[in-house]
Amino acid sequence: MTQAANSIAPEGLRVVAIGGGTGLSTLLRGLKLRVPHPTRPLAPGTPDPLIADLTAVVTVTDDGGSSGRLRREFKMLPPGDLRNCMVALSEDERLLSRLFKHRFRNAGALGGHNFGNLFIAALTEMTGDFAQAIRLSAEILATRGHIFPATATNVTVTARMEDGTIVRGETNITASRQRIVELMLDPPDPPPPPETLQAIAAADLITVGPGSLYTSIVTNLLVHGIPEALGAAQATRVFICNLMTQANESLHLTASQHIERIYEHAGRPIFDYALVNTAPVSRELRDRYAAEGAEITIADVDRIEALGVQCITGNFAAEGDVLRHAADRVTDALLSLPVRSAAVAAH
């Protein structure tokens, strides 16, 4: 690193988290606890450093479920992953955040739809601007951070599989039994919102992941300008590795091979650190995931560091009905890293 470690602005860090799916929203729940609330003090004993500005950059390629239905019927971007990030950054005890998570259970036209998705669809139709609808929704939920789509272009994700076939659409890709070799967007190289590139350039700390290797992570790196911005960023850049592999996205891939696949699509190295779980996972959960074709991601630390990426190992797993990252421990590890201040670097 060329800048002095821990050169943090007095008001706190500027953090950008890139990804999608449940992985990103889980991470945001931990990070937001270090963001001061405008009217309510932080929990007693909250450690430094604090986060002065938190931004989520979210993939927009989902075409299944409620999001997919709204995408087809209203010709809008899929709201689901963005909505999950809004809820994660909101005050969880509030009625509105619970309302945004509500899914209609009847068998009628609303059956399976999520209220938050419908709300965003209504605002999009009213304003004529999906990004504006996301901003207004975030204001209503009083989120402790900004949320930007990776691109405002209505893109379709396409994959070339190991047998040479081309599969279109995220739902079809995740349902395929073939392994993904290359991911593409149609149209290719869609532009990002200017705010996305501005947030990356101004960040002190940038995280990528966790989330499905291709459909939650790589999709962001196929947006024009984002990999270049990450490559040029003055921030400390961290890859948060998945706890488990996925059947067709990352089966049998080690942690270092996750990074290699990301670099192949980004066209450049973009990480300073990799955060990888090395704590054991219970036999019960391993057996449950094995039935779905998933397995523990192997932490091949030597190979990660041979890529020029410093490895952070530890217990970052939280067991329950499913295996998730422990947002508090991940946040503590991330915010204990030395950072390069983009503001300092600019001078």
C-alpha positions as CSV (number, residue, x, y, z in Angstrom):
1,M,0.0,0.0,0.0
2,T,1.3,3.4,-0.9
3,Q,-0.6,5.4,1.7
4,A,-0.2,5.3,5.4
5,A,-2.3,2.6,7.1
6,N,-5.4,3.8,9.0
7,S,-5.3,7.3,7.5
8,I,-9.0,7.6,8.3
9,A,-11.0,10.8,8.1
10,P,-12.1,12.1,11.6
11,E,-15.7,11.4,10.8
12,G,-15.1,7.8,9.9
13,L,-14.7,5.4,7.0
14,R,-16.3,5.5,3.6
15,V,-17.3,1.9,2.8
16,V,-18.7,0.4,-0.5
17,A,-20.1,-3.1,-0.5
18,I,-20.6,-4.8,-3.9
19,G,-22.7,-7.9,-4.5
20,G,-26.2,-9.2,-4.4
21,G,-28.5,-11.8,-2.9
22,T,-28.6,-12.8,0.8
23,G,-24.8,-12.5,1.1
24,L,-24.8,-8.8,0.6
25,S,-27.8,-8.1,2.8
26,T,-26.3,-10.2,5.6
27,L,-23.0,-8.2,5.4
28,L,-24.9,-4.8,5.4
29,R,-26.7,-5.8,8.7
30,G,-23.3,-5.9,10.4
31,L,-21.9,-2.8,8.7
32,K,-24.9,-0.6,9.5
33,L,-24.3,-1.0,13.2
34,R,-21.2,1.1,12.9
35,V,-23.0,3.9,11.0
36,P,-24.1,6.6,13.5
37,H,-27.9,7.2,13.4
38,P,-28.9,10.8,12.8
39,T,-31.2,10.9,15.9
40,R,-30.3,7.9,18.0
41,P,-27.0,7.1,19.6
42,L,-25.0,3.9,18.7
43,A,-25.2,1.0,21.1
44,P,-22.9,1.5,24.2
45,G,-19.5,0.1,23.6
46,T,-19.6,0.3,19.8
47,P,-15.9,0.0,18.7
48,D,-14.1,2.4,16.4
49,P,-13.7,3.0,13.6
50,L,-17.2,4.2,12.7
51,I,-18.5,4.3,9.2
52,A,-19.3,7.9,7.9
53,D,-20.7,6.8,4.6
54,L,-22.0,3.3,3.5
55,T,-22.9,2.5,0.0
56,A,-24.3,-0.8,-1.5
57,V,-23.8,-1.5,-5.2
58,V,-26.3,-4.2,-6.1
59,T,-26.6,-6.6,-9.1
60,V,-29.8,-6.3,-11.2
61,T,-30.0,-9.5,-13.2
62,D,-32.6,-11.5,-11.2
63,D,-35.5,-12.8,-13.4
64,G,-37.2,-15.2,-11.1
65,G,-40.0,-14.9,-8.5
66,S,-41.7,-11.6,-7.8
67,S,-38.9,-9.6,-9.2
68,G,-39.0,-11.5,-12.5
69,R,-42.8,-11.1,-12.8
70,L,-42.5,-7.3,-12.3
71,R,-39.6,-7.1,-14.7
72,R,-41.6,-8.8,-17.4
73,E,-44.9,-7.0,-16.8
74,F,-43.5,-3.5,-16.2
75,K,-40.3,-3.6,-18.2
76,M,-38.4,-2.4,-15.1
77,L,-35.3,-3.6,-13.4
78,P,-35.7,-6.4,-10.8
79,P,-36.2,-4.8,-7.4
80,G,-35.7,-7.8,-5.1
81,D,-32.0,-7.6,-4.2
82,L,-32.2,-3.8,-3.8
83,R,-35.2,-4.2,-1.5
84,N,-33.4,-6.7,0.6
85,C,-30.5,-4.3,1.0
86,M,-32.9,-1.5,2.0
87,V,-34.4,-3.7,4.7
88,A,-31.0,-4.7,5.9
89,L,-30.0,-1.0,6.3
90,S,-33.2,0.1,7.8
91,E,-34.2,0.1,11.5
92,D,-35.3,-3.5,11.8
93,E,-37.8,-2.9,14.6
94,R,-39.9,-0.5,12.5
95,L,-43.2,-1.6,11.0
96,L,-42.2,-0.3,7.6
97,S,-39.2,-2.6,7.2
98,R,-41.3,-5.6,8.2
99,L,-43.9,-4.5,5.7
100,F,-41.3,-4.3,2.9
101,K,-40.4,-7.9,3.6
102,H,-44.0,-9.1,3.6
103,R,-44.9,-11.7,0.9
104,F,-48.5,-12.2,-0.2
105,R,-49.6,-15.7,0.5
106,N,-52.9,-15.9,-1.4
107,A,-53.4,-17.6,-4.7
108,G,-54.6,-14.6,-6.6
109,A,-52.8,-12.1,-8.7
110,L,-50.7,-10.8,-5.8
111,G,-49.8,-14.3,-4.6
112,G,-46.0,-14.7,-4.3
113,H,-45.4,-10.9,-4.7
114,N,-43.4,-9.0,-2.1
115,F,-44.9,-5.8,-0.9
116,G,-41.6,-4.0,-1.1
117,N,-41.2,-5.0,-4.7
118,L,-44.7,-3.7,-5.5
119,F,-43.9,-0.4,-3.7
120,I,-40.8,0.1,-5.8
121,A,-42.7,-0.8,-9.0
122,A,-45.3,1.9,-8.1
123,L,-42.7,4.5,-7.5
124,T,-40.9,3.6,-10.7
125,E,-44.1,4.1,-12.6
126,M,-44.8,7.4,-10.8
127,T,-41.4,8.9,-11.3
128,G,-40.4,7.2,-14.5
129,D,-37.0,6.5,-13.0
130,F,-36.0,3.3,-11.3
131,A,-33.0,4.8,-9.6
132,Q,-35.1,7.6,-8.2
133,A,-37.6,5.0,-6.9
134,I,-34.8,3.2,-5.1
135,R,-33.7,6.5,-3.5
136,L,-37.2,7.4,-2.4
137,S,-37.8,4.0,-0.9
138,A,-34.5,4.1,1.0
139,E,-35.5,7.5,2.4
140,I,-38.9,6.1,3.6
141,L,-37.1,3.3,5.3
142,A,-34.6,5.7,6.9
143,T,-31.7,3.5,5.7
144,R,-28.2,4.0,7.2
145,G,-26.6,4.0,3.7
146,H,-27.0,4.6,0.0
147,I,-28.1,1.9,-2.4
148,F,-27.3,2.0,-6.1
149,P,-28.0,-0.6,-8.9
150,A,-24.8,-1.7,-10.6
151,T,-26.5,-0.5,-13.8
152,A,-29.8,1.1,-14.8
153,T,-29.8,-0.8,-18.1
154,N,-32.3,-3.7,-18.3
155,V,-29.7,-6.4,-18.9
156,T,-30.0,-10.2,-19.3
157,V,-27.3,-12.4,-18.0
158,T,-26.0,-15.1,-20.4
159,A,-23.6,-18.0,-19.6
160,R,-21.4,-20.2,-21.7
161,M,-21.4,-23.6,-20.1
162,E,-18.6,-26.2,-20.0
163,D,-20.3,-28.2,-22.8
164,G,-20.3,-25.1,-25.1
165,T,-24.0,-24.3,-24.8
166,I,-25.3,-20.8,-24.2
167,V,-27.9,-20.3,-21.5
168,R,-29.9,-17.1,-21.1
169,G,-31.4,-15.7,-17.9
170,E,-30.4,-16.1,-14.3
171,T,-33.1,-18.6,-13.4
172,N,-32.1,-20.9,-16.3
173,I,-28.4,-20.5,-15.5
174,T,-28.9,-21.5,-11.9
175,A,-31.1,-24.4,-12.9
176,S,-28.6,-25.8,-15.3
177,R,-26.6,-28.9,-14.4
178,Q,-23.6,-27.6,-16.4
179,R,-20.8,-25.6,-14.9
180,I,-20.4,-22.0,-16.0
181,V,-17.3,-21.1,-18.0
182,E,-18.0,-17.5,-18.9
183,L,-20.6,-15.0,-18.0
184,M,-21.8,-12.2,-20.2
185,L,-24.4,-9.4,-20.2
186,D,-26.8,-8.6,-23.0
187,P,-26.4,-5.8,-24.0
188,P,-22.7,-5.9,-23.2
189,D,-20.9,-3.3,-21.2
190,P,-23.9,-1.5,-19.8
191,P,-23.1,1.8,-18.1
192,P,-23.3,2.2,-14.3
193,P,-25.0,5.1,-12.6
194,P,-22.4,7.9,-12.1
195,E,-22.9,7.7,-8.3
196,T,-21.6,4.1,-8.3
197,L,-18.2,5.1,-9.8
198,Q,-18.0,8.1,-7.6
199,A,-18.6,6.0,-4.5
200,I,-15.9,3.6,-5.5
201,A,-13.4,6.4,-6.2
202,A,-14.1,8.0,-2.9
203,A,-14.1,4.8,-0.8
204,D,-11.6,3.9,2.0
205,L,-12.8,0.3,2.1
206,I,-14.5,-1.8,-0.7
207,T,-15.9,-5.2,-0.2
208,V,-16.9,-7.7,-2.9
209,G,-19.1,-10.6,-1.8
210,P,-20.2,-12.8,-0.3
211,G,-22.8,-14.2,-2.8
212,S,-23.2,-16.5,-5.7
213,L,-19.9,-16.4,-7.6
214,Y,-21.3,-15.6,-11.0
215,T,-24.9,-14.3,-10.6
216,S,-24.3,-12.1,-7.5
217,I,-20.6,-11.1,-7.9
218,V,-19.3,-11.4,-11.5
219,T,-22.5,-9.7,-12.9
220,N,-21.4,-6.4,-11.2
221,L,-17.9,-6.7,-12.8
222,L,-19.4,-6.9,-16.3
223,V,-20.8,-3.4,-16.0
224,H,-18.7,-0.9,-18.0
225,G,-16.2,1.0,-15.8
226,I,-16.7,-0.9,-12.6
227,P,-13.7,-3.3,-12.9
228,E,-11.5,-0.4,-14.0
229,A,-12.7,1.7,-11.1
230,L,-11.9,-1.1,-8.7
231,G,-8.5,-1.6,-10.2
232,A,-7.7,2.1,-9.8
233,A,-9.3,2.6,-6.4
234,Q,-7.2,3.9,-3.6
235,A,-9.3,2.0,-1.1
236,T,-8.5,-1.2,0.7
237,R,-10.3,-3.9,-1.4
238,V,-11.5,-7.1,0.2
239,F,-13.0,-10.3,-1.2
240,I,-15.4,-12.0,1.2
241,C,-15.4,-15.6,0.2
242,N,-18.5,-17.8,0.3
243,L,-18.7,-20.3,3.1
244,M,-20.0,-23.0,0.8
245,T,-19.8,-23.7,-2.9
246,Q,-22.8,-23.9,-5.2
247,A,-23.7,-26.8,-7.5
248,N,-23.2,-25.2,-10.9
249,E,-21.7,-21.8,-10.0
250,S,-18.7,-22.9,-7.9
251,L,-18.8,-26.6,-7.2
252,H,-15.3,-27.9,-6.2
253,L,-13.8,-24.4,-6.5
254,T,-11.4,-23.5,-3.7
255,A,-11.3,-20.0,-2.3
256,S,-8.3,-19.0,-4.6
257,Q,-10.2,-20.4,-7.6
258,H,-13.1,-18.1,-6.7
259,I,-10.7,-15.2,-7.0
260,E,-9.2,-16.5,-10.2
261,R,-12.7,-16.7,-11.8
262,I,-13.4,-13.1,-10.7
263,Y,-10.1,-11.8,-12.1
264,E,-10.8,-13.5,-15.4
265,H,-14.0,-11.6,-15.8
266,A,-12.7,-8.3,-14.3
267,G,-9.7,-8.4,-16.5
268,R,-7.4,-7.4,-13.7
269,P,-6.5,-8.0,-10.1
270,I,-8.8,-6.1,-7.8
271,F,-8.2,-7.4,-4.3
272,D,-5.8,-6.6,-1.5
273,Y,-7.3,-9.0,1.0
274,A,-9.5,-12.1,1.1
275,L,-11.6,-12.9,4.1
276,V,-12.0,-16.7,4.3
277,N,-13.7,-18.9,7.0
278,T,-11.5,-21.6,8.5
279,A,-13.8,-22.6,11.4
280,P,-15.4,-26.1,11.2
281,V,-19.0,-26.5,10.1
282,S,-21.3,-29.1,11.8
283,R,-21.8,-32.5,10.2
284,E,-25.5,-31.9,10.1
285,L,-25.3,-28.7,8.0
286,R,-22.6,-30.2,5.8
287,D,-24.8,-33.2,5.1
288,R,-27.8,-30.9,4.4
289,Y,-25.8,-28.8,1.9
290,A,-24.2,-31.9,0.3
291,A,-27.8,-33.1,-0.7
292,E,-28.0,-29.8,-2.7
293,G,-24.6,-30.4,-4.3
294,A,-22.8,-27.9,-2.1
295,E,-19.6,-28.3,0.0
296,I,-17.4,-26.3,2.2
297,T,-15.2,-23.8,0.4
298,I,-11.6,-24.9,0.9
299,A,-9.4,-22.1,2.3
300,D,-6.2,-22.7,0.2
301,V,-4.4,-19.8,1.9
302,D,-1.0,-20.3,0.2
303,R,-2.6,-20.2,-3.2
304,I,-4.5,-17.1,-2.3
305,E,-1.4,-15.3,-1.2
306,A,0.4,-16.5,-4.3
307,L,-2.1,-14.3,-6.2
308,G,-0.9,-11.3,-4.3
309,V,-3.9,-11.3,-2.0
310,Q,-3.4,-11.3,1.8
311,C,-5.6,-13.8,3.5
312,I,-7.6,-13.1,6.6
313,T,-8.7,-16.4,8.2
314,G,-11.0,-17.0,11.2
315,N,-14.4,-18.1,12.4
316,F,-16.8,-16.1,10.2
317,A,-19.6,-18.6,10.1
318,A,-23.0,-18.6,12.0
319,E,-25.0,-21.8,12.1
320,G,-28.7,-21.9,12.2
321,D,-31.3,-23.5,9.9
322,V,-28.9,-22.3,7.2
323,L,-25.2,-21.3,7.2
324,R,-24.6,-17.6,7.0
325,H,-21.7,-15.3,7.6
326,A,-21.6,-13.9,11.1
327,A,-22.1,-10.3,10.2
328,D,-20.7,-8.9,13.5
329,R,-17.4,-10.9,13.3
330,V,-17.0,-10.1,9.6
331,T,-17.6,-6.4,10.3
332,D,-15.0,-6.4,13.1
333,A,-12.4,-8.1,10.9
334,L,-13.1,-5.7,8.0
335,L,-12.9,-2.6,10.1
336,S,-9.7,-3.7,11.8
337,L,-7.8,-3.7,8.4
338,P,-5.4,-1.0,7.5
339,V,-7.0,1.3,5.0
340,R,-5.9,3.9,2.5
341,S,-7.9,7.1,2.6
342,A,-9.0,8.1,-0.9
343,A,-9.3,11.7,0.4
344,V,-5.7,11.6,1.6
345,A,-4.6,10.0,-1.7
346,A,-6.3,12.8,-3.7
347,H,-3.9,15.3,-2.1
